[in-house]
Amino acid sequence: MLGGSEGVAVGCDRAFRRGPGRGDTRPLRQVKTERVVDTGMSVEHAPLEELGHELGEQIARTPEYERFEEAREAVQRDEEVQERIGEFERIREEFMQARQTGDATQADLHRVQNAQEELHSMPVMREFLDAQEALTETLETINQAISEPLAVDFGGEAGGCCQD
C-alpha cells in the first residue's frame, strides 16, 4: 500500500483537454480600450499598474513566450497527444482514488509513471515541456530582478507570519 506522502509528479493536466467544460489556459492579452476599470489601485499606484501592463506586454513578445504559445497550440491540435492526455488523466485519477482509499500499490504508481513517461516522450509534448521550462526560467529571472531592489524574498519571508 502507498501512504499519503508519495506523490505523482505530473507535467500536464486538464488544461490541455479540449471540449465542453475544459478551460482554455491561454493567458489573456491586454487590450487597450476606452473603458475604465476600477482595479483597486490608488492614484499613486497607477503608474506601477501601467508598468505591470507594459511588462506583461513585453513578456508576451519574448521568444520564450511565443515558443510556449506555439507549443501549447500544437499540443491542443494533436489528436494523438490529446488521446494520451486523456489516458494519462484516467490512469492518474484511478491511482488517486485508490490512494485515498488506501488501496494503491507500488504497481499502480508505476503504471501512472509509465503513462506519464510515454506522454512526455511524444515529440509535440516534449517540445511543450521544453518551451514551458524556458518560459519559467525567463519569468523567474524577471521576478528576481523585480524582487532584488525590494530586499524581500516573496517566496519565503513575505508569506510567513512568524519569522525568526
C-alpha positions as CSV (number, residue, x, y, z in Angstrom):
1,M,0.0,0.0,0.0
2,L,1.1,3.5,-0.6
3,G,0.8,6.2,2.0
4,G,-0.4,9.7,1.6
5,S,3.2,11.1,1.4
6,E,4.0,9.6,-2.0
7,G,3.2,11.8,-4.9
8,V,3.0,11.7,-8.6
9,A,4.7,14.4,-10.5
10,V,2.7,15.5,-13.5
11,G,3.6,17.7,-16.3
12,C,0.2,18.1,-17.8
13,D,-3.3,18.4,-16.7
14,R,-6.8,19.0,-17.8
15,A,-5.7,22.4,-19.2
16,F,-4.8,20.8,-22.5
17,R,-8.0,18.8,-22.9
18,R,-10.4,20.2,-25.5
19,G,-14.1,20.0,-25.5
20,P,-17.0,21.1,-23.3
21,G,-16.1,22.0,-19.8
22,R,-12.4,22.3,-20.4
23,G,-10.8,25.5,-19.5
24,D,-8.7,27.4,-22.1
25,T,-5.4,28.2,-20.4
26,R,-4.2,30.8,-22.9
27,P,-3.2,33.9,-21.0
28,L,-5.4,36.9,-21.5
29,R,-3.8,39.5,-23.6
30,Q,-4.2,43.1,-22.6
31,V,-6.4,45.1,-25.0
32,K,-6.4,48.9,-24.6
33,T,-10.0,50.1,-24.5
34,E,-11.8,53.3,-23.6
35,R,-13.5,51.5,-20.7
36,V,-12.3,52.5,-17.2
37,V,-11.9,49.6,-14.8
38,D,-11.5,50.0,-11.1
39,T,-8.6,47.8,-10.2
40,G,-8.4,49.0,-6.6
41,M,-5.1,50.7,-7.2
42,S,-4.8,54.2,-5.7
43,V,-3.9,57.1,-7.9
44,E,-0.3,57.0,-6.6
45,H,0.0,53.3,-7.7
46,A,-1.5,53.8,-11.1
47,P,2.0,54.3,-12.7
48,L,3.0,51.0,-11.2
49,E,0.0,49.2,-12.6
50,E,0.8,50.7,-16.0
51,L,4.4,49.4,-15.7
52,G,2.9,46.0,-14.9
53,H,0.8,46.0,-18.0
54,E,3.8,47.1,-20.1
55,L,5.9,44.3,-18.6
56,G,3.2,41.8,-19.4
57,E,3.1,43.0,-23.0
58,Q,6.9,42.8,-23.3
59,I,6.9,39.3,-21.9
60,A,4.3,38.3,-24.4
61,R,6.7,39.4,-27.2
62,T,9.6,37.3,-25.9
63,P,10.8,34.3,-28.0
64,E,10.3,32.1,-25.0
65,Y,6.6,33.1,-24.6
66,E,6.0,32.9,-28.4
67,R,7.6,29.4,-28.4
68,F,5.4,28.4,-25.4
69,E,2.2,29.6,-27.1
70,E,3.1,27.7,-30.4
71,A,3.9,24.5,-28.5
72,R,0.7,24.8,-26.4
73,E,-1.4,25.2,-29.5
74,A,0.4,22.2,-31.2
75,V,-0.5,20.1,-28.1
76,Q,-4.1,21.1,-28.4
77,R,-4.3,20.4,-32.1
78,D,-2.6,16.9,-32.0
79,E,-5.2,14.2,-31.7
80,E,-2.8,11.5,-30.6
81,V,-1.4,13.7,-27.8
82,Q,-5.0,14.5,-26.8
83,E,-5.8,10.8,-26.6
84,R,-2.7,10.2,-24.5
85,I,-3.5,13.1,-22.2
86,G,-7.0,11.6,-21.7
87,E,-5.5,8.1,-21.0
88,F,-3.0,9.6,-18.5
89,E,-5.7,11.6,-16.7
90,R,-7.8,8.4,-16.4
91,I,-4.9,6.4,-15.0
92,R,-3.9,9.2,-12.7
93,E,-7.5,9.6,-11.4
94,E,-7.7,5.8,-10.7
95,F,-4.5,6.0,-8.8
96,M,-5.6,9.0,-6.8
97,Q,-8.9,7.3,-5.8
98,A,-7.0,4.1,-4.9
99,R,-4.6,6.1,-2.8
100,Q,-7.5,7.9,-1.0
101,T,-9.0,4.5,0.0
102,G,-5.6,3.0,0.9
103,D,-5.7,0.5,-1.9
104,A,-2.9,2.0,-4.1
105,T,0.0,-0.3,-4.7
106,Q,3.5,0.3,-6.0
107,A,2.4,-1.3,-9.3
108,D,-0.3,1.4,-9.5
109,L,2.2,4.1,-9.0
110,H,4.5,2.6,-11.7
111,R,1.5,2.5,-14.1
112,V,0.9,6.2,-13.6
113,Q,4.6,7.0,-14.0
114,N,4.9,4.9,-17.2
115,A,1.8,6.6,-18.7
116,Q,3.4,10.0,-17.9
117,E,6.7,9.0,-19.4
118,E,5.0,7.8,-22.6
119,L,3.1,11.1,-22.8
120,H,6.2,13.2,-22.2
121,S,8.2,11.3,-24.7
122,M,5.9,12.3,-27.6
123,P,7.8,15.0,-29.7
124,V,4.9,17.5,-29.5
125,M,4.6,17.1,-25.8
126,R,8.4,17.2,-25.3
127,E,8.6,20.5,-27.2
128,F,5.8,21.9,-25.0
129,L,7.5,20.9,-21.8
130,D,10.9,22.3,-23.0
131,A,9.2,25.6,-24.0
132,Q,7.4,25.7,-20.7
133,E,10.7,25.2,-18.8
134,A,12.4,28.0,-20.9
135,L,9.5,30.4,-20.2
136,T,9.5,29.6,-16.5
137,E,13.2,30.3,-16.3
138,T,12.7,33.7,-18.0
139,L,9.8,34.6,-15.6
140,E,11.9,33.6,-12.6
141,T,14.7,35.8,-13.8
142,I,12.3,38.7,-14.2
143,N,10.8,38.0,-10.8
144,Q,14.3,38.1,-9.2
145,A,15.0,41.4,-11.0
146,I,11.8,42.9,-9.6
147,S,12.3,41.5,-6.1
148,E,16.0,42.3,-5.7
149,P,15.7,46.1,-5.0
150,L,12.9,45.3,-2.5
151,A,15.2,43.1,-0.4
152,V,12.3,40.7,0.2
153,D,12.1,37.0,-0.6
154,F,8.5,36.8,-1.5
155,G,8.6,33.0,-1.7
156,G,10.0,32.8,1.8
157,E,9.5,35.7,4.1
158,A,6.5,37.7,2.9
159,G,4.0,34.8,3.3
160,G,5.2,33.8,6.8
161,C,3.7,35.2,9.9
162,C,6.4,34.1,12.3
163,Q,9.9,34.8,11.1
164,D,12.9,34.3,13.4
